[in-house]
Amino acid sequence: MRYVRLLVLVLFTIAVLMTFTASATKEDAKKSGKACTYCHEKGNPKTLTDAGKYYKEHDKSLEGYKEPAQKEKK
């Protein structure tokens, strides 16, 4: 019984730690040729921009992504 509790505790700890791992990596940035802030909001890396959402939904590819039209500054 003691070993079962230890096993459950270890498996639970691993599961919790896995939820905190980043899904984007420096390799992703190199592959896309874009800065991290292209896909992630500056100061809040967990929040994705439209490009980041597209990248996530299209199997880690920006192929076919079209940037929204820039608003002119007055």
C-alpha positions in Angstrom: 0.0 0.0 0.0 2.9 2.3 0.8 4.4 1.8 -2.6 1.1 2.5 -4.3 0.8 5.8 -2.6 4.4 6.7 -3.5 3.7 5.8 -7.1 0.5 7.8 -7.2 2.4 10.8 -5.7 5.2 10.5 -8.3 2.8 10.2 -11.2 0.8 13.2 -10.0 3.9 15.3 -9.6 5.1 14.4 -13.1 1.6 15.3 -14.6 1.6 18.7 -12.8 5.1 19.5 -14.0 4.2 18.6 -17.5 1.4 21.2 -17.6 3.9 24.0 -16.9 6.3 23.2 -19.8 6.3 25.6 -22.7 4.9 24.4 -25.9 6.9 26.9 -28.0 10.6 26.8 -28.1 13.6 28.7 -29.3 13.7 26.2 -32.2 10.2 27.3 -33.2 11.4 30.9 -33.3 14.4 29.9 -35.5 12.2 27.8 -37.7 9.7 30.6 -38.3 12.3 33.4 -38.4 10.1 35.5 -36.1 10.7 37.0 -32.7 8.8 35.4 -29.7 6.6 38.5 -29.5 5.3 37.8 -33.0 3.2 34.9 -31.6 3.1 35.9 -27.9 2.0 39.2 -26.3 4.9 41.1 -24.9 4.9 40.8 -21.1 2.4 38.0 -21.1 3.9 35.0 -22.9 0.9 32.8 -22.2 -1.4 35.0 -24.3 -1.1 34.3 -28.1 -1.4 36.9 -30.8 -3.5 36.1 -33.9 -0.2 34.8 -35.5 0.4 32.6 -32.5 -3.1 31.1 -32.6 -2.7 30.4 -36.3 0.7 28.7 -35.7 -0.8 26.5 -33.0 -3.8 25.6 -35.1 -1.8 24.8 -38.2 0.7 22.2 -36.8 3.4 24.7 -35.9 3.4 26.5 -39.2 2.9 30.1 -40.3 2.5 29.0 -44.0 -0.5 30.8 -45.4 -0.8 33.2 -42.5 -1.7 36.7 -43.6 -1.1 39.6 -41.2 -4.0 41.9 -40.6 -3.9 45.2 -42.3 -2.0 47.8 -40.3 -4.0 50.8 -39.1 -2.5 54.1 -40.2 -1.2 56.3 -37.4 -2.4 59.9 -37.5 
